[in-house]
Every structure is written in C-alpha cells, then in structure tokens.
C-alpha cells in the first residue's frame, strides 16, 4: 500500500505523462502553444506544498504553499492564455488528488492572498 507522498508522486507523474501525450488542456497540440507544458510543470512544482492543507492534514496553509501560489499568480499576470493553462492544470491536479476538501480548496486563494482570475476548484470555469 502506498503512503500519501507516494500517491502524490504517482498522481503528479500521471498528470505529466498525460500532458506530454496530449499537449495542453485547451485541445491545441503542444507545438501550437509551446509554453503550456512548462506552465503545467510549474503548477505541479508550486502547488504540491499545499497538499496537506487541502486534504485536511494540516490546519493552516504553509508559507511555502502560499509562496508557490503567489508565484503562479505573478507568472500569469496579464496573460489570459497562461491563466487558462494554469487553471486547467490545477483542476486536473486537484481532481486526481485523493481527499481534497472543496471548502479548503475554495479558501486557499484568500488564505494565501493569491488572487487568481479563476476559482481554485476541482471543476473551475477556466474560460472566464
């Protein structure tokens, strides 16, 4: 039986393999928008510190989690396509992660003072 860290690593590997196979989440091939794959890897790297909070294993968000989320906001500021890529990628991560508590996920952005132009959720509307 896998522990939580192993499960997280497997989930991240599945997402990365999926991205490699199909390009970005909007249906374009990876050649049409070359930065989408790196954006999703960036999301994976900068959201993993939030796992324990959104799954209820920690009572509060960590500085590392919030720092990663704020970096995502800064990286995509003013770039609608990158914002959509980050939204779609984060949704896939949260969807595959076991034990995500939707209420904690909804509070994550405000708790970290990281203002995304979309709602952090398992099924967000990334086309806003």
C-alpha positions as CSV (number, residue, x, y, z in Angstrom):
1,X,0.0,0.0,0.0
2,X,1.3,3.4,-0.9
3,X,1.7,6.2,1.5
4,X,0.4,9.8,0.8
5,X,3.7,11.0,-0.6
6,X,3.9,8.1,-3.0
7,X,0.3,8.6,-4.0
8,X,1.0,12.3,-4.6
9,X,4.1,11.5,-6.7
10,X,2.2,8.9,-8.8
11,X,-0.6,11.4,-9.4
12,X,1.9,14.1,-10.5
13,X,3.6,11.6,-12.8
14,X,0.3,10.7,-14.4
15,X,-0.5,14.4,-15.0
16,X,2.9,15.0,-16.5
17,X,2.6,11.9,-18.8
18,X,-0.9,13.0,-19.8
19,X,0.4,16.5,-20.7
20,X,3.2,15.0,-22.7
21,X,0.8,12.9,-24.7
22,X,-1.9,15.4,-25.5
23,X,-0.4,18.8,-25.2
24,X,-2.2,21.5,-23.2
25,X,-5.7,21.3,-21.8
26,X,-7.4,23.5,-24.4
27,X,-7.1,21.0,-27.2
28,X,-4.2,22.6,-29.0
29,X,-1.2,20.4,-29.9
30,X,1.9,21.1,-27.8
31,X,3.5,22.7,-30.9
32,X,0.7,25.3,-31.1
33,X,1.4,26.6,-27.6
34,X,4.8,25.5,-26.5
35,X,4.7,27.1,-23.0
36,X,1.7,25.1,-21.8
37,X,3.6,22.0,-20.9
38,X,6.1,24.1,-18.9
39,X,3.3,26.0,-17.3
40,X,1.7,22.8,-16.0
41,X,5.0,21.6,-14.7
42,X,5.4,24.9,-13.0
43,X,1.9,24.4,-11.4
44,X,2.9,20.9,-10.2
45,X,6.0,22.2,-8.7
46,X,4.4,25.2,-7.0
47,X,1.2,23.7,-5.7
48,X,2.5,20.5,-4.1
49,X,3.3,22.3,-0.8
50,X,-0.5,22.9,-0.4
51,X,-1.4,19.3,-0.5
52,X,-1.6,18.7,3.3
53,X,-3.8,21.8,3.8
54,X,-6.3,21.0,1.0
55,X,-6.6,17.4,2.2
56,X,-7.2,18.3,5.8
57,X,-3.9,17.0,7.1
58,X,-2.8,20.5,8.3
59,X,-4.9,23.1,9.9
60,X,-3.4,26.1,8.1
61,X,-1.6,26.9,4.9
62,X,2.2,27.0,5.0
63,X,4.4,29.8,3.9
64,X,5.8,27.5,1.1
65,X,2.4,26.8,-0.2
66,X,1.4,30.5,-0.3
67,X,4.7,31.5,-1.8
68,X,4.1,28.9,-4.6
69,X,0.6,30.2,-5.3
70,X,1.7,33.8,-5.4
71,X,4.4,32.9,-7.9
72,X,1.7,31.3,-10.1
73,X,-0.3,34.5,-10.0
74,X,2.7,36.6,-10.8
75,X,3.8,34.3,-13.7
76,X,0.4,34.6,-15.4
77,X,-0.4,38.2,-14.7
78,X,-1.8,39.8,-17.8
79,X,-1.6,36.7,-19.9
80,X,-5.1,35.2,-20.4
81,X,-3.8,32.0,-22.2
82,X,-1.3,31.2,-19.4
83,X,-4.0,31.8,-16.8
84,X,-6.3,29.4,-18.6
85,X,-3.5,26.8,-18.8
86,X,-2.8,27.2,-15.1
87,X,-6.5,26.9,-14.3
88,X,-6.9,23.7,-16.3
89,X,-3.7,22.2,-15.0
90,X,-4.6,22.9,-11.3
91,X,-8.1,21.5,-11.9
92,X,-6.6,18.2,-13.1
93,X,-4.2,18.1,-10.2
94,X,-7.0,18.7,-7.6
95,X,-9.3,16.2,-9.4
96,X,-6.7,13.4,-9.2
97,X,-5.6,14.1,-5.6
98,X,-7.5,11.9,-3.1
99,X,-9.1,13.6,-0.2
100,X,-9.3,17.1,-1.4
101,X,-11.7,19.1,0.7
102,X,-13.6,21.6,-1.6
103,X,-14.1,24.1,1.2
104,X,-10.4,24.3,1.9
105,X,-9.6,24.5,-1.8
106,X,-12.0,27.4,-2.1
107,X,-10.3,29.2,0.8
108,X,-6.8,28.6,-0.4
109,X,-6.5,31.6,-2.6
110,X,-7.8,34.1,0.0
111,X,-5.8,32.4,2.8
112,X,-2.6,32.9,0.8
113,X,-3.5,36.3,-0.6
114,X,-3.0,34.9,-4.1
115,X,-5.7,36.4,-6.4
116,X,-6.3,34.1,-9.3
117,X,-8.7,35.2,-12.1
118,X,-10.4,31.9,-11.6
119,X,-11.7,29.9,-8.7
120,X,-9.4,27.1,-7.3
121,X,-11.7,24.1,-7.6
122,X,-11.9,20.6,-9.0
123,X,-14.1,21.8,-11.7
124,X,-13.5,25.5,-12.3
125,X,-14.7,27.6,-15.3
126,X,-11.3,28.2,-17.0
127,X,-12.8,30.1,-19.9
128,X,-13.8,33.2,-17.9
